[in-house]
Every structure is written in structure tokens, then in C-alpha cells.
Amino acid sequence: MESDIIEEILSRLDAKSLMRCKCVCKSWLSLITHPSFRIRHVKHQVPCVVLRLNNSGHGRLFSFRSSENLFDHITHRFPIKISSSALWPLVGSQNGVICLSCSSDRSVYLWNPTIKKLKKLPPYHYQSNILPTFIHGFGYVNNDFKVVKVVGGRLESCNQVGVYSLGTNSWKTIKMRPDHIFSDDPDVTIFPHHMHSVVVNGCIHWILNYRRKTPEEVLPLEHSLGILAFDLRTEVFKLIDSPAPSIKPFDVESMCNWSGCLSLVTIYRPRLVEIWVMKEHGVSDSWTKHVSVDFLKLPAPSCEGNYFRLPIGLSDNGNLLLSSDSQALHFYNPKSNRVELLCPKTRVIGFTTYVESIFLS
């Protein structure tokens, strides 16, 4: 059989079957472990959604295809023993590898749940006498996985930034630059709106809250929205304009990668949800309001009466995942303008998109 035909067949196998094929012969092993083949294999896999649910214990994740019912999920148990008091935020997922951080000991792990491979990162040594807050990001570029760790609960020019490379299995420290990220106004402080990040076009993105002090008699504080991007190739920070000045940090429920585009899911009380998509990365004028839906005007699934649908994030196929007051999980299909039930009783505390792969093998 021609080698290109063999390569095409192997690239379409599921991850577990492909791992077994590594033992067939040396030529197959060489092919399967080549970085370009691994990327090709990922592109043939069906994207899934990974959820961490609080009613599943602290050591499990669930993955399912967003077009399927959550009852048909796959359970992934954490490969390490974890404390029930520790928080394990999902930093992100790239090419089948999930990045997890631990709140109790500040450790970071790379985990491929499909092939059950785990990598604990070496500790990052930061210059601080206190136990600081970390802002994390995770991405893949130039055949290398990278983890970014910003030291500090708020963003300042003196922040220490660590960049980990799986290729060298080491950290390096860079400066928080450029300075135009930071305001010249001494009354303005910059905080991450939440710790979630998303990778688009080789850049990690975080949502920022520019908070300005006002006179004591004036309440509330003034807030404005910013988007911080870290280019994994150049290792430089830059700012990206938000879709509209009227959007405030607290209007944004999630930031996602929607079909290769940066997207924001905003919500305005009581139940108006909008999805903004940046069609051309880094170009402010390319922001487009892709979806605007008033859930008050949509019929509720028959299992529930009055409830509030809270956006969780966008799946790869463009469906909007929703949770409700009764802890049910739904998805909204913009094409059909319908809300469908995924699971009647569950509460999501972590979300990321995912695809099976053999990375880390």
C-alpha cells in the first residue's frame, strides 16, 4: 500500500487506536510521532465540549459532542489525588491537551485524558514575599505547548511574567510590556475580569476591567472593558479593542474561539444575550454582532417553568451552552432559534472545547 494512503488512513483513526498502531513497525512509529502528522490527525477529529460539574466530585470531567445528549458523555477521572478544598480551574485546552492549575499549591499540569498522559510542570520561582494571585494562559505554537503565568492580582508594568515551554521543559521570565496597556491615570487600576482565557490566531486573550476611582459621593465606580492579548510567537502583549464602548466588563459572560474567530458572549438583564464575533483578528472594525436573542421571547423546555438561562460559552459548532436557576444544562441553536435540554440536573463550574489527540505521548 502506498505510504500516502497509509498516512491518510492512520490520520483518521481515533486516538486510542492510533496509539496501538505505534507498535506495528518503526516506520509507523516515526510517522505517528512526527509533529506535522499529529496536527493532521487532530484536524480529522470531532470537536467535543469538556465540562467540570460540581455534582461529580472534584476529580472528574465530562466530555461530549455538543450535538449529543450529556447522558452519552465520557467520564475522565483526574489522574492525581486532589484535595476537596482545592480549586482546579480549567486554564484551557489545545490539541487534546488540557491545562489545569491548582489553587492550593500553585502547581500546573498538562493532561491528555484520552491517552491518560500527565505532565506536571516544574515550579515557577516568582519574586514575592507573599503568596500572590496568578493569571494563567495556555496555547500551542510552532510545535510547542506554552503556559503563561502572570504574577499578581492586578495588571501593572512591574508584573512578573513566566512563560513555560514544553519543548525545553523550563520557565523563563519576561517583562509586562508594552507600557500602553497601562493607564497614565493614577486613579485607574486594571484587573482581570475573570481568570478564563481563550486562544485565537496564536494569541492568548484575557478580559480586563479598567476600574477608575471616583469621588466618594459618586457611586458606583467607573468600569470599562479591555481585551489583553499575548502573542505566543513573539511573546509580546497587546491590547484589542472591545466591540463597543457601551459594553462593560460585567456584561461579558464568556470569551470563546468561534470557528477561529475571537468572540464575546454578553448578557443584559433580564435575558438579552448577544454574541459578538471579530471576523479579522486585531481589526477593531471587524467586530460584528452575530447573534442577538431575547430568551424571554423563546419558549422554555417543557421540563421547566420560569427560569433564567445563563450563558456558559460557545461550542465549536456555534451552539450556545446555557445553565439555569434549576441547574439544568441546555444549548441554544442560533440557526433554528430553539433551546434544547442537555441534562436536567447539573451545575457547570468549568468549560472548554476539546478534541482527542495523541499529544504528550
Number of C-alpha atoms within 10 A of each C-alpha: 5 6 10 9 10 11 16 13 11 19 21 16 15 18 22 13 11 19 17 10 15 16 11 9 9 10 11 18 16 11 15 21 16 12 14 11 17 18 16 14 25 21 16 15 18 12 20 23 22 26 23 24 18 15 12 14 11 19 18 16 21 20 23 20 21 22 14 11 14 20 10 11 17 14 15 17 14 15 13 8 8 14 12 10 9 13 14 22 18 24 25 26 25 22 21 24 27 23 26 21 21 16 15 12 10 13 15 22 18 23 22 25 21 18 17 14 15 19 13 13 17 13 13 18 10 15 10 10 6 6 11 14 14 18 21 26 26 28 26 21 14 9 13 14 21 20 24 23 22 23 22 18 14 17 21 18 13 11 17 18 22 21 20 22 16 17 10 8 11 14 21 12 16 14 15 19 17 12 12 11 19 18 13 9 9 9 10 17 17 21 18 21 19 16 16 22 25 24 26 19 15 16 26 23 25 24 25 23 24 21 17 15 16 13 8 8 6 9 9 10 11 14 19 17 24 25 19 18 23 19 18 24 11 9 15 15 20 18 18 16 15 20 20 11 10 10 17 18 22 15 17 21 18 20 25 26 22 21 15 16 17 22 26 27 22 21 22 14 8 11 15 15 21 20 22 22 25 23 18 14 16 16 11 15 11 13 21 14 14 13 13 15 16 14 17 14 9 11 10 18 12 8 8 13 10 10 14 17 26 18 22 23 26 28 25 21 14 17 19 21 24 23 24 19 13 16 17 20 23 25 25 21 16 15 9 7 10 14 21 17 20 20 16 16 12 18 20 17 14 18 25 26 25 25 24 24 27 25 21 17 11
